[in-house]
Amino acid sequence: MSVAGRISSITPTVTPQFHHPSSSAAILPLRLHKTRTHHASLRCSNSSFLNPIRLSPLTTTKTLTRRPTSIQMSMEAGIGLMGTKLGMMTYFESTGQVVPVTVIGFREGNIVTQVKTDDTDGYNAVQVGYRRVRDKKLTKPEMGHLEKSGVIPLRHLQEFRLQSVEGFEPNQKLELEGLFKEGDLVDVSGTTIGKGFQGGIKRHNFKRGLMTHGSKSHRALGSIGAGTTPGRVYKGKKMPGQMGGTKTKIRKLKIVKIDSDLRVVMIKGAVPGKPGNLIRITPAKIVGKNIPKN
């Protein structure tokens, strides 16, 4: 007997097993699974080609829901004012203590130009205008917006998002004495003085190298990362670049003096910006007291 005849005589007869054609499931030796990354992947089970398994339907319990659009804006503890930074000076208290203060003056303005509510805009806010200008200094859309409320032409418009807007109406004038008093804590925000392109020492207070003993690294930045691993510079690395010219808020500054005759307010410490810049003053936010925790 030949070798082929011997092999054919010992080979068992294989009878494939089929499921009833009325079954809705298909017959495959591999099961289709659903991974957490929502990509279909084939993964072998304990079955074999002699014992095929059924293909289970692809199901997932995760549903994609679109989040409602919300206004991303910081909520203020109360209505505030806009003013103009005049400069800094020394203030002597009654006890003789010397206090460095920043003087902020108020030009014509701080008038309510629009009141926004949940029903009309989806959030509660009061829009305030500041600094009167000539009509030709504004565009037609800006003039139309102000004329709708019956307000004089104003250069700056800013919103103060509040928990409640009751008691405010368009063309209402906001007075400094009615909103703040001496001793109050306020948050002051403005645009910092632009310094242009600066190095790491001035911008990030880096330490310089030796100036003698053969040092060749005086004010240079130095190493910014490894070469092979990771082979790149991490995002956020402190390096030379544009310094200043950004919006900054200084929190919890004390009001030292309010002069109603000169229409100025003296705030302890320094505030952002140079003389002539626009300054925004709001009541200091204290979470849990005048601002909700959530």
C-alpha positions in Angstrom: 0.0 0.0 0.0 1.3 3.4 -0.9 1.9 6.2 1.7 -1.0 8.2 0.4 -3.3 5.2 0.9 -2.1 4.8 4.5 -2.8 8.4 5.3 -6.2 8.4 3.8 -7.2 5.2 5.7 -6.4 6.8 9.1 -8.0 10.2 8.4 -11.2 10.6 10.4 -14.4 11.7 8.7 -15.3 15.3 9.6 -18.9 16.2 9.6 -19.5 20.0 9.9 -22.3 21.0 12.2 -24.7 23.6 10.9 -27.4 25.5 12.7 -31.0 25.6 11.6 -31.4 28.0 8.7 -34.2 29.7 10.5 -31.8 31.1 13.1 -31.1 34.8 12.7 -27.5 34.5 13.8 -24.7 33.9 11.4 -22.1 31.1 11.8 -18.5 32.3 12.2 -15.6 30.9 14.2 -14.8 34.3 15.6 -16.9 36.5 17.8 -17.2 40.2 17.1 -16.7 42.2 20.3 -17.1 45.9 21.2 -14.2 47.7 22.7 -14.2 50.8 24.9 -12.8 52.8 22.0 -15.9 52.1 20.0 -13.9 50.2 17.3 -15.0 46.7 16.3 -12.3 44.1 17.0 -12.1 40.4 16.3 -11.1 38.3 19.3 -10.9 34.5 19.3 -12.9 32.5 21.8 -12.6 28.9 22.9 -14.4 27.7 19.7 -12.8 25.9 16.8 -13.7 25.4 13.2 -15.3 22.2 14.1 -17.6 23.9 16.7 -18.5 27.3 15.2 -20.1 30.0 17.3 -22.8 32.5 16.6 -22.2 36.1 15.8 -23.9 38.2 18.4 -25.4 41.5 17.3 -23.3 44.6 17.9 -24.8 46.6 20.7 -23.6 49.5 22.8 -25.2 51.2 25.8 -23.4 54.5 25.5 -25.4 57.3 23.9 -24.0 60.5 22.6 -25.7 63.5 24.0 -25.0 67.1 22.9 -24.4 69.4 25.8 -26.4 72.6 25.8 -24.4 75.7 25.0 -23.7 77.9 28.0 -22.2 81.3 28.4 -18.6 81.0 29.6 -18.3 84.2 31.6 -17.3 84.8 35.2 -20.1 85.8 37.5 -19.5 89.0 39.5 -20.5 89.6 43.1 -22.2 92.8 42.2 -22.5 95.5 39.6 -19.2 97.4 39.0 -17.9 100.5 37.3 -15.3 101.4 34.7 -12.7 104.1 35.3 -9.5 105.5 34.0 -6.2 105.0 35.7 -4.6 108.4 36.6 -1.4 107.2 38.4 0.0 106.4 41.8 0.7 108.6 44.9 1.3 108.4 48.6 -1.6 108.7 51.0 -1.1 109.5 54.7 -3.7 108.0 57.0 -4.9 109.7 60.2 -2.5 107.6 62.2 0.5 108.7 60.1 0.8 105.5 58.2 2.0 105.8 54.7 0.0 103.9 52.1 0.8 103.6 48.4 -2.4 104.1 46.4 -3.5 104.1 42.8 -5.8 107.0 41.8 -8.7 106.1 39.4 -10.8 108.8 37.9 -14.3 108.5 36.3 -15.3 110.3 33.1 -18.8 110.8 31.9 -20.5 107.4 31.6 -21.2 104.3 33.6 -24.7 104.1 32.2 -26.7 100.9 31.8 -27.1 100.3 28.1 -28.8 96.9 28.1 -30.3 94.4 30.6 -30.0 90.7 29.7 -32.2 88.1 31.3 -32.5 84.3 31.1 -35.6 84.6 29.0 -34.1 86.8 26.3 -30.4 85.9 26.3 -30.0 82.8 28.4 -28.2 84.5 31.3 -28.5 87.5 33.6 -26.2 90.4 32.9 -26.1 94.2 32.9 -24.2 96.0 30.1 -22.6 99.2 31.1 -21.2 102.0 28.9 -18.4 104.3 29.8 -16.6 107.4 28.4 -18.7 109.7 26.1 -17.4 110.3 22.6 -18.6 112.0 19.5 -21.0 110.3 17.2 -18.6 109.9 14.3 -16.2 107.9 16.6 -18.6 105.0 16.6 -19.9 102.7 13.9 -23.5 102.7 12.8 -24.3 99.3 14.5 -22.9 100.7 17.8 -24.9 103.9 17.4 -28.0 101.9 16.6 -27.5 99.7 19.7 -27.2 102.8 22.0 -30.0 104.7 20.4 -32.3 101.7 21.0 -31.9 102.3 24.7 -31.8 106.1 24.5 -28.2 106.3 25.7 -25.6 108.9 24.7 -22.6 107.7 22.5 -20.2 105.8 24.7 -16.8 104.3 23.8 -16.5 101.2 26.1 -19.2 98.6 26.6 -18.8 95.8 29.2 -21.1 93.3 30.8 -21.4 92.4 34.4 -22.9 89.0 34.8 -25.1 88.9 38.0 -27.2 86.4 39.9 -30.2 88.8 39.6 -30.8 91.9 37.4 -33.8 93.2 39.4 -33.7 97.0 39.8 -31.7 97.8 36.7 -33.1 99.4 33.6 -31.6 101.0 30.4 -30.3 104.5 30.6 -29.8 104.2 34.4 -26.8 106.1 35.7 -24.5 104.3 38.2 -23.0 106.4 40.9 -19.7 105.6 42.7 -21.0 106.5 46.2 -24.0 104.3 45.8 -22.0 101.2 44.9 -18.8 101.4 47.0 -17.6 102.9 50.3 -14.3 103.4 52.0 -12.9 100.2 53.4 -14.5 97.9 50.8 -12.6 95.1 49.1 -12.7 95.2 45.3 -11.4 93.3 42.3 -9.6 95.4 39.8 -8.9 94.2 36.2 -7.2 95.8 33.3 -4.6 95.4 30.5 -1.0 95.2 31.8 1.8 97.3 30.3 3.3 95.7 27.2 7.0 95.0 27.5 7.5 93.6 24.0 9.7 90.6 23.4 11.8 89.8 26.5 14.2 87.1 27.6 13.8 84.4 30.2 15.4 86.5 33.0 13.1 89.4 32.8 10.0 87.4 31.8 10.2 84.5 34.2 12.8 85.7 36.8 15.4 83.2 35.7 18.9 83.3 37.3 21.8 84.3 35.1 25.1 82.5 34.7 28.5 83.6 35.9 29.9 86.7 34.3 33.5 85.7 34.9 35.7 82.5 35.2 35.3 81.6 31.5 31.6 81.3 31.6 30.0 81.5 28.2 26.4 81.4 29.4 25.5 84.8 30.9 21.8 85.5 30.2 21.1 82.6 27.8 18.1 80.4 28.4 20.1 77.1 28.6 18.9 73.6 27.9 15.2 73.3 26.9 15.0 69.5 26.9 16.6 66.2 26.0 17.5 65.5 22.3 16.6 61.9 21.7 13.9 61.4 24.3 11.4 63.1 24.0 13.0 64.8 21.0 10.9 67.9 21.3 10.1 70.8 23.6 7.2 70.3 26.0 4.3 72.7 25.7 4.2 75.4 28.3 8.0 75.6 28.6 9.1 78.9 30.0 11.0 80.6 27.3 11.6 84.1 25.9 8.6 85.7 24.3 6.0 88.4 24.4 5.7 89.9 27.9 2.8 92.0 29.1 -0.2 93.4 27.2 -2.6 90.8 28.7 -5.8 91.1 30.8 -5.1 90.7 34.5 -7.2 90.9 37.6 -5.9 91.9 41.0 -8.2 90.6 43.7 -9.2 92.0 47.2 -7.7 95.5 47.0 -8.9 97.9 49.7 -10.6 101.2 48.9 -8.7 103.8 51.0 -10.4 107.1 49.9 -13.3 108.2 47.8 -13.3 111.9 46.7 -16.8 112.9 45.4 -15.7 116.4 44.4 -12.8 115.2 42.2 -14.7 112.0 41.2 -11.7 109.8 42.0 -11.2 106.7 44.1 -7.9 105.7 45.8 -7.2 102.0 46.0 -4.3 100.5 48.0 -1.6 98.9 45.9 -0.9 98.8 42.2 -3.5 98.0 39.5 -2.8 96.7 36.0 -2.0 99.1 33.2 -0.4 102.4 32.7 -1.9 105.9 33.3 -4.8 106.4 30.9 -5.8 102.8 30.6 -9.3 101.5 31.2 -9.9 99.9 34.6 -12.8 97.7 35.7 -13.8 97.7 39.4 -16.1 95.1 40.9 -16.9 94.0 44.4 -14.5 91.4 45.6 -15.8 87.8 45.1 -15.9 85.6 48.2 -17.0 82.1 47.4 -19.8 81.0 49.7 -20.6 84.5 50.9 -21.5 86.6 47.8 -20.8 84.0 45.1 -22.3 80.5 45.1 -19.9 77.6 45.3 -21.2 75.9 42.2 
